C-alpha cells in the first residue's frame, strides 16, 4: 500500500516526463506559451503606460475651457484708416 501512487503524484508525472516524449512535448509547449503570454502582457502594459504618459503630457499643455471660451485678445483691436 505504501508504493501506490495517486493520480496527481509528482513522481508519476516525473516518470511520465522522462519516459513519454509526447507528454514531455506537451508539458514544455505549455510552459513556452505561458512565457510568451507573459511577455506579450508585459509589453502591452508597458506600451499602454507609455501611451498614457504621453497623452497626459499632451493634455497638460492645453489651455483650460474657460480660457478658450473667454479669450483675452493680446493684439490691438482698433483699426485706423486714412479718412479718420
C-alpha positions, 0 to 999 in steps of 0.5 A: 500500500505504501508504493501506490501512487495517486493520480496527481503524484509528482513522481508519476508525472516525473516518470511520465516526463522522462519516459513519454516524449509526447507528454514531455512535448506537451508539458514544455509547449505549455510552459513556452506559451505561458512565457510568451503570454507573459511577455506579450502582457508585459509589453502591452502594459508597458506600451499602454503606460507609455501611451498614457504618459504621453497623452497626459503630457499632451493634455497638460499643455492645453489651455483650460475651457474657460480660457478658450471660451473667454479669450483675452485678445493680446493684439490691438483691436482698433483699426485706423484708416486714412479718412479718420 
